[in-house]
């Protein structure tokens, strides 16, 4: 795409009403627009990143047998009464012209369980795993940290249904591995740890968080380097500040952002909605349920927090808005033609390519390329073209080398 | 995919609380689940159709230079006060824990205009065309007609910004053609007509609807067969029941569903938000705006209304949940192996294939295949396999022929 044709404008001044670094960079680089505290629009560049994150998450959820569905934002009051959660502070509520009251979906156990009930009768219908990538609404008292904690955000939420505790535990481990795959593919695998969240290995109820280390994180995680395992504050207090697997007392503390969580719902919701199945012996039972969340838009913010430098964002290739960013310097016909030739060549090979064709100074264009943060920057100017060369910059290490045009095309 | 692994269950009884045919068929075939009147969940089969409709719409909007963005559902009260629309009955409203009031986006002029304002300063920044595929909320008094008129639905809404009326009119015609492309690709081109909606050719304000003929339609359209043009009731009254292009008085009336609309917003919203640009002579002006909508989920319902028979849905190939539906009859090893071989062969060629591997009777499986409505049904049974043949049924005309397996693989 041409930079002149997408929503982008060099911003002279950093926004002053946002203190978090992810919001500053995403606003300055025109990935998002802030609408209200905790509510953002996703502009052309930002939506490209979101779509790529969604694709990776979708592929990994499909790989563990998740079926994608789409549940609504308007959810009926009765379902929340059935589970005793209508009073939750976090619910936005609205009333229809007919007088019916609705909650805006902050989470979807109240909707997915009745769906499962329509399709589950027998143990033969289990296991079942349903997920959606959908907009959540949460009535947060204080929206903060840019797009990390929002009042409206995109989330992947998956719910599984099982015949036995054993079957649930096997699936839980599969999903845990799928989550690790997601973070590896998103380029934050090395910074992300599995953390025991709720009582840990010695209690029945499984619960883990995926925590990405960054000083911008709201959470404090205790890390056992022997086990490569994190623990949150509640867990560690129960275990007298030692690793709840190996007993190691030499734990490091690190700040982190929660980028996903998985946990058992036991039979809380299957009981609430009287969701039962007939087991092999003909007895009626409630399926064990699991819940697995990833904040899609939050991930975008978390990645900006862990992957940037003083000049801007540094996107991992897998979710960069464009893999190549071509900077055409000056306005000679030669630069313009060669830029388009390289643009067409890379595009025809299936790469996402951005061409900065704007009538801006070299300094502005190079600064904007660093800010936007595509992984490969191709700089095309008259001087190098005279020798059939272009400058090739990798944004990750900011190293530049001269390459023959033939190497690129 | 395997039918045993997706949300599908043979429904013995038609739902009784829905009178519209699209809802009956979509509910019975497990494409959707009704949550509240006018609010549906999209199940595995339904979401596949929705995603394919979205892909076609997205490609055609990109082709006319539309930039995809994503605006929020929670929209600030102030923006609606600025345009005088906070009092609209159709708005769902909610209040945050901080006391802030929001409308749930029923349409997005109030959000897109301030976004455009951030990027438009000069005539050089025009034209600009922004669209989203996003969830809309409308506080309808009476939700009816299945998924045709909902309280929550997915919509593609595009907004364009222009320097001059002439530029707007040229773009408007391009989008009109893009819409025609969309309906052709969705398989309803032959049933869909462009209808003049608002004063017509002799007024300044352009406004057209795209109307798909079906007796289930809520709208009555007057059709001039000479011009291949429709007119709605308001327009035709102004023109004394004659074609407003050729004057033809022999107009036919037909019932239809509105599957899209395009219209001028003139400068109503650019004025309301003080969105201006500097023209070539240095004067400040408000851009002319256009608005272009397609109801994504409504389209799914409209297609069911126009494309079905007494046995079920007949999906056009471009948006069918699966292109091939393999019905494995009986449970012999030979049938099971050959079914999987054909399934793997077609899948590896990139087709979307559904294999009914359930332990159900031949009658149930064949009935369910007709109900689900995939365009090509491959029926595999022992008797035909003995001669290396399978039955190939095209759902559109319900014609069946024997084919050699080698023709399929």
Interface residues (C-beta under 8 A of the other chain):
Chain A: X5 X6 X7 X8 X9 X33 X35 X36 X39 X40 X41 X42 X43 X44 X47 X50 X65 X67 X68 X69 X70 X71 X72 X73 X74 X75 X76 X89 X92 X93 X94 X96 X97 X98 X100 X102 X104 X111 X115 X118 X119 X130 X135 X137 X139 X140 X141 X151 X152
Chain B: X5 X6 X7 X8 X9 X33 X35 X36 X39 X40 X41 X42 X43 X44 X47 X50 X65 X67 X68 X69 X70 X71 X72 X73 X74 X75 X76 X89 X92 X93 X94 X96 X97 X98 X100 X102 X104 X111 X115 X118 X119 X130 X135 X137 X139 X140 X141 X151 X152
